[in-house]
Every structure is written in structure tokens, then in C-alpha cells.
Amino acid sequence: MLDPPAKRAKVDSESKTELALGSAPGLSESPPSLIPSRRLVLQPREDFATAQAQALHKKVYEETTMPPVVSVQKYSECWTLDKAMRFSNQTKVGIDLATSNQDGKKYILKFASYEATSAEPFDKVRMSELVREMLVNKFVLEKIGCQYFARVEPAAFVLPCGLYMQMEYCQYQDLRELSDTDMSATERLRLISEAARGLDQLHTLGLVHFDVKLTNIGVSQDASGRKRAKLIDLGSTKVVGAQARPDDVLSGDTSTYRCPELWVLRKHPLLPESQEYSVGPEVDMWALGFSMVRLLFNAYNGPWAHANAEDPDYSKFITTNRVGPDAVGRIERPPWLEFTHHQFQKGISRFVNFLAYNLLRVDRHSRMSAKTVADEIDKHLGNGGQ
């Protein structure tokens, strides 16, 4: 029987495929068939608006020591597969839920795989992005800890079919999984507050998550049994001041959470033309507001299906709200109210509308900060930030 990853990519373990991992020091010795003497240098993918942004990028991606690499010949040497959760045939990136054979605990395994039979047997771009994610996680956890971030184990695992990153298992998976449950509105708001605290810490470091969405807010359980929000998937993280590029407006689920100013890079007909955009925390705040609306109103398919001109709900919102920060008050009925369930109409919905008004602003400079969002929610819930 093949090891679990081999079901997705049959690989000749005897092949001499070169596997470049990264430029940072600290890589351990591995068989020559897996890691050659040369290493893939993580070239900066952005231009920078300021020298400070360029310096921070260098510190995160070039000076952070790469986690040690453990060479493993068989998946079953380290883990017992519980569930193959996601795998993309297009990107060759997947996620497994597995139990460690060493400590008996459950972990999330994120991996980038390759196929020896393909013309390019190793997807250097995807592998380098996973290495990039490891470096950012290591940098963030060393600076601010893991209260609001999923812990990444201090080692990478190389198998004949790819590179694995071992992450903390969130018992409730993510906020998307919880959105269809009977979890109370108060509990939903509290988890959004914790996600905002994590974003505030990230922004304080000079970093932008750049891929905030319900599936990237994990939910774990602490020793008392209380649900805790954890930001996950730091692979798209950018430094504040990096220049966004047209391909940063991704397809699929992520693009639905993209703020309007990013769509100008794709010549969105409803917005002013622009050739460049300097990334800032406001990208995350729009996405957090959109996540909150979906979670609090139990409307995963709303308020719009696609953040582009072809979607009538999105176009109507942008057209009505594009004038400036005061224009939002003139919207007779915000689009997210169309998806409000009756159980959220009393008490808390007015407050959520207040937050949504101040996060889903077309004028990016008028959006609430992560700290303000968390403070406002904690004050509303009366827990003083606890």
C-alpha cells in the first residue's frame, strides 16, 4: 500500500530529482536525491514604497533562520493519516490531519508536493512559498508568541514526494466550519475580537496577513474548554509598504474577500485607474469586516458572491459607497442586511452594523484599525478585553 502522499503523487524514490529548499542557513544534511548543494533563493517578489519596508522584508525572509529539515523516507515513519482534508491538483498544495507517531498528538500537515513524471518534477514556486510561510511563522512566533497564531513546529519534513510543515491542530478547524452551527452571536463576536487582536500584533510588527478569511481563522480549545481564535496561513503575508501586483487579486474564494483598492490593479471599471498600490493594514481590515458579516449573519454566500463588476451586489455597494467615508450613511439598506437571520436581528445586529460600516469602507484610510475593532467588541461584550 502506498503512503498517503503517494496516492496523490507517485514518485520514484530512487530518482535523482533535485529539490531546492531555501537560501536561509540551518538546513540539515539530507540525501543528495532530495536536497542538492545549491538552494533556491527566495527572491523578493515586491517593489517597496519605503526603505523601511525593504529592510523588514530582508529581516523576515533573508535573515530569519530556516527551521531544520528532517529527511523522512516514508510518511508512515512520522504520522498516521487521519484525514486528507484538502488537496489542489492545480497548485499541488494540500492539508492533512494526522497523528504523530512520536507524541500521539494530532497535527495539521501542510505540504507542497511534486510529481517525478512531470516535465518540471519539482514545483519551485509552490515549494518556495511554503518555505516563505515557514520563515514568516518562525519570525512572528519568536516576536509575539502564539496566543493568537497557530503554532508551527520547529522543523520541516522532506519526503520523496514533497515538503511538509507541521502545525498546531485546531480542534474546531476554522470559523467557516463553525458558521453553520448554533454557536451564539456573542461567541462569534468574541472570536472575531481575538482574530483582530492577532491582526493588531501582526500589524505592529509591520506585516499584513493579506489573506484574511473565515477558513484562515482557526479555532482551537484552551485548557478550560473555551474556544480560541488563531490566525493561520501566513504564506501570503506582505510587509507594510510592499507594492501589490495584479496577480495578487486571486481567483476563487480569496478574491471574494479582496478590498476594492486591489481591484484597480485589474482595471475594475467601477474604480479609478491605478498602476500600483502600496499594501497596508487596511487590506486586512476590509477582509475582517467581510468575514465578520458572513459569520455573524450566517451568510457564507453573501453579501456578494464575487468581488467584481459582474456581481450586481458588489457593484451596487461600490457605486453607492465610492464617494467617500460619509457616503456609507446614505445607503438605504446595506447589502449585508439581505442575509441577516432573524436570530441576529435583536440587540447585537445594530452593533455589528456599526462595525461593518466602519470596516467595509471604500475609502481605505477611514477603516477601523484592528485594535479599535477588538476594543469596541470587548467593550460591547463587557469583558474588558479578556
N, C-alpha and C positions, 0 to 999 in steps of 0.2 A: 504493500500500500504506500502511495506517495505521501510525503509530508504535506501538511495543509497548503503551504505556499506553492508547492509543485503542482497542485491541482489547477492553479491559475497560470503558472508559467513553468513548463517543463524545461529543465536546464541540464545540460551536460556538465556535471560537477568536475569532470576531468579537463574541461576546456581551459584554454589559457586566456580567457577574456580579461582584458584589463579593466580594473574597477577603480576609478579615481574617486577619492572621498572628500578631500578638502585641503586647504592650504595651512590651516592652523596647526601648531605643534601639539604633541601629546598623543599622536596615533601610535598604537602598539604594533608589534611585529605581527604580520599575518601572512598566510601562504601567498606566493607570488602569483598564483592564479586568481587571487581575489584583489589584492592591493599592490599595484606596481610602485616603483620608487618615485615616479612622478605623481603629483597630486593636482587635483582640479582646483584652480584658484578661483575663489568666489569674487568675480569681478563686480564692482559697483554697478547696479542697474539703473541708478537715478542720477540726474544732474542735481545740483544743490543750490538753493537760493542764498544760503549763507555759509560762511566758513565754519561756523559752529555746527551746522548740520553735517557738513562733510567730516568734521572731526569726530562727532558722535558716531557716525556710520563706521568710521575706521575703528573706533574703540570697540563697538559691538561686534562687527563682522570680521575684523582682522586681528584684533588683539585679544579677544576672548579665546581662551584655550579650549580646543576641541575636546569633548568628552572622550575618554579612552575607548578604543574599539576592540570588542571581543569577537574573535573569529569562531563561528559555530558551523559545523558541517551539516547538522540536522536540526530542524525546527524542534523536534521532539526531545532534544537534549536539554532544552531550556523551558519549554512550555507545553501545556496540554491545551489544545484549542477547545474553547467553549462555544464560540460563535464567530463566524465570519460576518462581520457587521456591514461593511461596505467595501466595494472594490470597483474602481473605474477602469474599464478596458481602454479608455482613451488616454488617461494620464498614467495608468499603471501604479496608482497610489491607492492603498487600501487600509482598512482598520479592522483589527481582530480583537475579540475579547478572549483572553487566555489566562490560565492559571500557571503561576510559576512553579516549576518542579523543585526549586530551591527553598522557597519560604511558604509555599502553599497559598499565597495571596493572589487575588485576581488583578490583572493589569490590562490596560488598553495598549495594543501594539499598533503603531502607525508605521507603515512600510512603503518603500518605493521599490518596485520590482522591475526586472528586465527579462527579456527572452533571448536566449543564445541563438535562436534560429532567425532572428530579425536582422535586417541589413545593418542596423546600429544596435548591437547587442546590449548596450547599456545606455539608458536614458540619462545623460549627464545633467540635463536641465532639471528634471524632476529630482534626481538624487541631490543635486546641489541645493535645491530648495529645501529638502529635508534636513540637510546639514545646516543650512541657514536657520531653520526653525530650532534645531538643537542649540545653536550658538545663542540665539535670542533668549530662549528659555533659560539657559545657564546664566546669562547676563542678568536677566530680570530676577531670577530666584536668588542669586547672590546679593543683589542690591536691596530687594524689598521682601524676600521670603515668599511663602506660598499660601498665605491666608486667603487671597482672592485669585490664586492661579493654581492650576493643576500641576502637581509635582512631576517632573521628568527625571527618571532615574539617571544617575551619573555614568552612563555607559551606552554605547551604540553597539548593535549586534549585526555582524555581517554574515549572511548566508550565501550559498552559491546562487540564490535567486534574488538577492536584494539586500537592502539596508533597513534595519528595524530600529525604532525608537520606542522605549518602554515608558509608559505614562501612568499616572495615578488613575485608578478606576473610580469613576463617579457612579455611585450606586443607582442614581435615578437618571443616568445618561445625560440628558440636557433639557433645556426649557421647552424645546419642541415636543419632546416625549410627554412632558407634564401639561402641555397646553390643553389637551383634550380630557384631562382628569377633572375631578371635583375639587381640586385644590382651591382654597378660598382666595378672593381678590386681595385680601390683606397679605397672605403668604406670597402671592405673585408679586405684589409691590415690594415686599421686603427683599426678595431675590433680585429684583431689578436694582434696588438700592445697593446691594452688595456688588453687583456687576459694575455699577457706577463707581463704587469705591476702588475696585480694581483698575478701572479705566483712569481714574484720577491718579493713582500711583504710577501707572504707565505713562501718562501724560507728563507727570512731574519729572520722570526720567528723560523726557524729550522724545518719547516714542508714541506712535499711533498704531493701534491694533490693525485697522484698515480692513477687517473682515468680521465686524460685529454682527451677529445674527443669533437667532434662538438656538440653532444647533451648535454654536460656538460658545455658549454659556452652559458649562457643565453644572450638574447639581449632585453634590456628594452629601454624606451624612456624617455629622460630628459625633463625638463620644456620647452626647446626651440624646442623640437621635434626631437632632434638628437638621433640616435641610440647609445646605450652604452652597451659594453660587460660586463657581470657579471659572475664570476665563480660560479658554483652551484655544489651540490652534494659533500660535504666534508666527506661523510661517509667512504671512503676508505683511508682517509688521514693517513700517517705514519710520524713518526719523522725521521729526518735525522740520519742515523746510525742504524735504526732498520734492523733486518735480514728478508729478504723476504723468503717466503716459496713456495714450489711447487704449492700449490693451489692458489697462488697469480697470476699465469698465467691463467686467467679466460677464460671460453669459451664464445662464442657469439661475439658481436660487440666489447666489451672492449679488447679482446685478439688481435684483429687486430691492435690495437694501441700500443701493448706492444713492448718495446725495445728488441734488440737481447740478451742482457746480462741476461734478466729474463728467456729467454727460455732455458738457460743452466740448470736451475733448473728442467726442464723436459727432460734433456738429448737430446737437439737438436743436430742432427748428424752433422750439419754444423759448430758448435761452440765448443770451448774447454770445457771439462767437468769441473764442479764445483759443490760443495755440498752446497755452501752458497753464498749469495750476500747481501752486505750492501747497503741499499736504500739511494739514494742521489737525488739532483735536476735534474740530467741528465735524470732520468726516465721521468720526465715531459717534458723535452726539446725535446726528441725524439717524444713523443706523440703530442706536439705542432707543430713540424715540419710536422708530418704526417697529422694533422688536417689542417694545412695551405695549403699543397699540394692539399688535397681534396677540400678545399674551393676555393682556387684561380684558380684551373684548372677545377672547377665544375665537379669533378670526384669522386663522393661519393663511387663508386665501385672500385676505384683504389687507388694507383698504384698496390696493390695486394689485393686479396680477403681475404687471411688468412696468418697470420704471422707464418708460419710453413714450414717444409721441403717439404710438399706435394704441396705447391703453387710454381709453376715454377718462377713467377716474383720475389717473395720474396727470393727464393733460389738463383736466379741469382744475385740479388742485394747483398745479404750477401756474397756469394762466391767471387764476384768481389771486394767487399769493405772491406773484413775482414782483409786484410794485415796490414792496419794502416791508420792514418789520411791523408796520402798523396795519398793513392791508389784511393780515390774517383775521383781525377783528371784524372785517366786513364780510367774511364768509358766512352765509346764512346757515348752512348746515355742513360742518366739516365732513369729509368723506368717510372718516373712520366711524362716525356715528351710525352709518348704514349697517354696520356689522355688530353693533352693540347688543349683547344678550340681555334679557330682562333682569337677570340676577345682578348685573353690574350697574343698573340704572340708578340705584339708590345710594346716596352718601358718597361713595368713592368715585363715581364716574365724573363728577364735577372736578375733582382734584386731578384725575387722570387727564381730563381735557385741558386743564391748566398746564400740566407738564407737556402734553402733546403740542399745544400751541407754541410752547417755548423751545421745543426741540425740532419740530418739523417746520422750520423756517427756511424759506428760500434764501433769505439773506443770512449767509453762514455766520457772519460776525455777531448776530443777535441771538444765536442759540445759547441755551444754558450750558454751563460747564458741568463736568462730571461731578465735581464736589458739590455744586449747588443742587443738582438733582438728588444726590444722596442725602444731603442735609434737609431738603424740603420733604422728602419721603419720610425720613426718620422723625422729623417734627410732626408730620401728619399722623404718623402711627404712634407717636408719643413714646418712642423708646430711646430718645436721646442719642441715637446713633449706635445703640447696642445691637 
